[in-house]
Each structure stands twice: as structure tokens, then as C-alpha cells.
Amino acid sequence: MHDERETALVVAAHVAATLAAAEEIDQMHTAMERRTTIGVTIGLVMQRYDLDRTTAFEMLRRLSQQRNQKLHEMAASLSRDGALGAAPAAPGSSVAAPDGTGSRHHRQ
């Protein structure tokens, strides 16, 4: 009886460890998918508005905050729909910023 109980406890500990590892792997896959989606959207913004990576990310971050939407959700929507929005360009500028500010930094 004592050996069966010990065996059951060992098996239960292994099952718990396996489930925890599976949960962690699932979370890592989700994080990688979200990062990829955000990266693709940054690339779209860079290309469309001729921006450097940092500026494109900051624009997306601000837009996410303005919309009160998680960055990865907004990025998924923007990259899926391609609806970055046509905001008016700043005076003397030929490229509009997606957030409507007209401020931008060209790639160097």
C-alpha cells in the first residue's frame, strides 16, 4: 500500500510538471505569433509611410493606446485588413502619419 501511494504521488508530480511545461510552451508560441504579427505590421507602416523601425513602432504603440486596444490585437487587425488609415499630411509633408499627427522620421 505504501509503495502504491508513493508511485501515485510520483506519477502525479510528473503529470503536473508535464502540464506546466505544456502551458509554458503554449504561452511561448502565442508570444512568438504576436511578435511576428507586430513585426509584419511595423514593416507595413515603415514601407507605407517611409519610416524607420523605431518611429513605426512608436506610431503603432501610440495608436494602440489611443484606441485602448492591445498592440498585438491592433497589429493583427491592421495587417489583416490593411487599414492603416489615411491621415492628413503635416504642412510641407508628402507622407501622413497613421496617427494623424503628420510627424514622421524618414529612414536614414
C-alpha positions in Angstrom: 0.0 0.0 0.0 2.9 2.4 0.9 4.6 1.7 -2.5 1.4 2.3 -4.4 0.9 5.7 -2.7 4.5 6.7 -3.4 4.1 5.7 -7.0 0.8 7.6 -7.3 2.5 10.7 -5.9 5.4 10.4 -8.2 3.1 10.0 -11.2 1.0 12.9 -10.1 4.1 15.1 -9.8 5.2 14.1 -13.3 1.8 14.9 -14.7 1.7 18.3 -13.0 5.2 19.1 -14.4 4.2 18.0 -17.9 1.1 20.1 -17.8 3.0 23.1 -16.6 5.6 22.7 -19.3 2.9 22.3 -22.0 1.2 25.6 -20.7 4.6 27.4 -20.9 5.2 26.1 -24.4 1.7 27.3 -25.5 2.3 30.7 -24.0 5.7 31.0 -25.8 4.1 30.0 -29.1 1.4 32.7 -28.6 4.1 35.3 -27.7 6.1 34.4 -30.9 3.0 34.6 -33.1 2.1 38.0 -31.6 5.6 39.3 -32.0 5.6 38.2 -35.7 2.3 39.9 -36.3 3.6 43.2 -34.7 6.8 42.9 -36.8 4.8 42.5 -40.0 2.7 45.5 -39.2 5.7 47.6 -38.3 7.1 46.6 -41.8 3.9 47.7 -43.4 3.9 51.1 -41.6 7.6 51.5 -42.5 7.0 50.9 -46.2 3.8 52.8 -46.5 5.0 55.9 -44.6 8.7 55.7 -45.3 9.6 55.5 -41.6 12.4 53.9 -39.7 11.6 50.9 -37.4 11.7 52.8 -34.2 9.3 55.5 -35.4 6.9 53.0 -36.9 6.8 51.1 -33.7 6.2 54.2 -31.7 3.3 55.2 -34.0 1.7 51.8 -33.6 2.2 52.0 -29.8 0.5 55.4 -29.6 -2.3 54.3 -31.9 -2.8 51.3 -29.7 -3.0 53.5 -26.6 -5.4 55.9 -28.3 -7.7 53.1 -29.3 -7.3 51.5 -25.9 -6.5 48.2 -27.7 -3.7 45.8 -27.1 -0.8 46.3 -29.5 -0.9 42.7 -30.8 -4.7 42.9 -31.4 -4.5 46.2 -33.3 -1.5 44.9 -35.3 -3.4 41.8 -36.3 -6.3 43.9 -37.4 -4.2 46.4 -39.3 -2.1 43.7 -41.1 -5.2 41.6 -41.9 -7.3 44.5 -43.2 -4.6 46.7 -44.4 -6.5 49.6 -43.0 -3.7 51.8 -41.7 -5.8 54.9 -42.3 -5.2 57.8 -44.4 -4.4 60.7 -42.1 -3.8 64.2 -43.4 -0.2 65.0 -44.0 1.5 67.7 -42.0 2.1 71.0 -43.8 5.0 70.7 -46.1 4.9 66.9 -45.8 4.0 64.4 -48.5 3.5 61.5 -46.1 0.8 61.2 -43.5 1.4 59.6 -40.2 -1.1 56.8 -39.3 -2.0 58.6 -36.0 -2.9 61.8 -37.8 -0.1 63.9 -36.3 1.7 64.3 -39.5 5.0 63.8 -37.6 7.4 61.2 -39.1 11.0 60.3 -39.3 12.3 59.0 -42.6 14.7 56.1 -42.8 18.3 57.1 -43.0 
